[in-house]
Amino acid sequence: MDVKERFSWEGRSIAWGRAGSGPPLVFCHGTPFSSRVWSRYADALSADFTVYLWDMPGYGESSKDPEHAVDFGTQAKAFAALLEHWELERPRVVAHDFGGAVSLLATLAEGAAYESLMLVDVVAIPPSGSAFFQFVKRHPTTLDELPAYIHEAILRAYVSAASHRGLRDEELAALVSPWCSEVGQPAFYRQIAQYDKEFLVQNERTIGNLTIPVKVVWGSEDAWIPSATGRRLAGLIPGATYVEVPDAGHLMQYDAPVALATELRKWLYL
């Protein structure tokens, strides 16, 4: 499923796509990824749902203007505006990584209404932010100036670590390609530099106010965010269910596609 449509929002161009028919289902990606991580699932589920994909501003095929903020709060406002643009009432939402914080802020702070929420290896509550994140936050402009081949090598090593089983060459190439251009390289470091844990603190304070059904799914071998964080997250959400998928890392979409598809179907076809 492609994201060929464009939505203009506060000077940004947000790439999005829609397919299928039925109840609305929206997928949210994380960092440093794009809607591509959900495309196979969107294709499969479009037989029964109207499926929406989008690239957050600063990611994938969306605009990457250096003057535009890409922090959690801005992304949540963009998501809420996009849902309004689509004229969706209470869609089912599935989120991965940063998409978790964004989707939670969109409903808890921006008032977006969901039918249900499934959170897959998400950044949502503190603690979060790897040693690499902290290094980039201290040296964002220095890394902007790295030779392209060194930047790509760092990027490939970083993204590869998100998979427990190991990414195929074509999978890795597709995931890093948006960040390997003259525009993409500074955009990659910029989104890390703007990471602000205060938004996660805000989520933790308000997440107990959720009244919708929530399912938390986590890879047992997630090297970026340990499963203990997933269990704690589920414990903070009233009535949430927690499922741990064996032998899956942070990129469960690639490590355990059948298991993830099974959990999606169990949740969506209740």
Secondary structure, DSSP 4 states (H G I P E B T S, - for coil): ----EEEEETTEEEEEEEE--SSEEEEE--TT--GGGGHHHHHHHTTTSEEEEEPPTTSTTS---TTS--SHHHHHHHHHHHHHHHT-SS-EEEEEEHHHHHHHHHHHTS----SEEEEEEE--SSS---HHHHHHHHSHHHHHTS-HHHHHHHHHHHHHTT-SS---HHHHHHHHGGGSSTTHHHHHHHHHHT--THHHHHHHHHGGG--S-EEEEEETT-SSS-HHHHHHHHHHSTT-EEEEETT--S-HHHHSHHHHHHHHHHHHT-
